[in-house]
Amino acid sequence: AIVSRFSARAQTLYRVNFTTNTSTPIATLGGATQGLILDGVGNLYATNESLDKIQKVNLSTNAVSDFITGLNQPIDVMFENSNSMLISEFALGSIVRVNLTTGAKSTVATGLIGATDIFRESSNTIVVAEYSGNRITRVNLSTGQTTVIANIPGGPHGIVRDEAGNLYVSLYDAGEVAKVTTSGTVSTFSTGFTYPVF
């Protein structure tokens, strides 16, 4: 596993071995890293919220390079397909599509209030946590239409889904994890965390 660790002095990515319970530093990126994603050829991509860019880390050499710049507080990133990435921008409340061949950026959706984590729901929809909006929203990638799935106070940040289709949402301010059923019912799943983000 690869995790990030932020302090006042450094922003470092670590490789964690769960068998030996050891960690090895990979790279220091500077700024404030949020989202991480791997491609299929040994590269890691990290959103750097404070430096407004996506950085690429070659996991064979640990070399760091700027991959996408000119963003506005990027929080999460995912591959839409082999030719494009989707990125959430916190400050603008938007989802941005970047063409990986040309580098061209286009806006998929706006009007999100503090967009943080994004989760692929289907081939044509993603789910977005809105930290400042205290809600979970579905975005249609073709039309940009947004539909609120659930209102969740407490600063929703991270999203995962189980095999039954239920969503689990980390609540950064509340220190909890909420469960959202497929019908939109919200309940507290787990408590006692300190600023959970997933």
Secondary structure in CASP SS format (residue, H / E / C, confidence):
PFRMAT SS
TARGET T0000
AUTHOR 0000-0000-0000
METHOD secondary structure of the structure
MODEL  1
A C 1.00
I E 1.00
V E 1.00
S E 1.00
R E 1.00
F E 1.00
S C 1.00
A C 1.00
R C 1.00
A C 1.00
Q E 1.00
T E 1.00
L E 1.00
Y E 1.00
R E 1.00
V E 1.00
N E 1.00
F C 1.00
T C 1.00
T C 1.00
N C 1.00
T E 1.00
S E 1.00
T E 1.00
P E 1.00
I E 1.00
A E 1.00
T E 1.00
L C 1.00
G C 1.00
G C 1.00
A C 1.00
T E 1.00
Q E 1.00
G E 1.00
L E 1.00
I E 1.00
L E 1.00
D C 1.00
G C 1.00
V C 1.00
G C 1.00
N E 1.00
L E 1.00
Y E 1.00
A E 1.00
T E 1.00
N E 1.00
E C 1.00
S C 1.00
L C 1.00
D C 1.00
K E 1.00
I E 1.00
Q E 1.00
K E 1.00
V E 1.00
N E 1.00
L C 1.00
S C 1.00
T C 1.00
N C 1.00
A C 1.00
V E 1.00
S E 1.00
D E 1.00
F E 1.00
I E 1.00
T C 1.00
G C 1.00
L C 1.00
N C 1.00
Q C 1.00
P E 1.00
I E 1.00
D E 1.00
V E 1.00
M E 1.00
F E 1.00
E E 1.00
N E 1.00
S C 1.00
N C 1.00
S E 1.00
M E 1.00
L E 1.00
I E 1.00
S E 1.00
E E 1.00
F C 1.00
A C 1.00
L C 1.00
G C 1.00
S E 1.00
I E 1.00
V E 1.00
R E 1.00
V E 1.00
N E 1.00
L C 1.00
T C 1.00
T C 1.00
G C 1.00
A C 1.00
K E 1.00
S E 1.00
T E 1.00
V E 1.00
A E 1.00
T C 1.00
G C 1.00
L C 1.00
I C 1.00
G C 1.00
A E 1.00
T E 1.00
D E 1.00
I E 1.00
F E 1.00
R E 1.00
E C 1.00
S C 1.00
S C 1.00
N C 1.00
T E 1.00
I E 1.00
V E 1.00
V E 1.00
A E 1.00
E E 1.00
Y C 1.00
S C 1.00
G C 1.00
N C 1.00
R E 1.00
I E 1.00
T E 1.00
R E 1.00
V E 1.00
N E 1.00
L C 1.00
S C 1.00
T C 1.00
G C 1.00
Q C 1.00
T E 1.00
T E 1.00
V E 1.00
I E 1.00
A E 1.00
N E 1.00
I C 1.00
P C 1.00
G C 1.00
G C 1.00
P E 1.00
H E 1.00
G E 1.00
I E 1.00
V E 1.00
R E 1.00
D C 1.00
E C 1.00
A C 1.00
G C 1.00
N C 1.00
L E 1.00
Y E 1.00
V E 1.00
S E 1.00
L E 1.00
Y C 1.00
D C 1.00
A C 1.00
G C 1.00
E E 1.00
V E 1.00
A E 1.00
K E 1.00
V E 1.00
T C 1.00
T C 1.00
S C 1.00
G C 1.00
T C 1.00
V E 1.00
S E 1.00
T E 1.00
F E 1.00
S E 1.00
T E 1.00
G C 1.00
F C 1.00
T C 1.00
Y C 1.00
P C 1.00
V C 1.00
F C 1.00
END
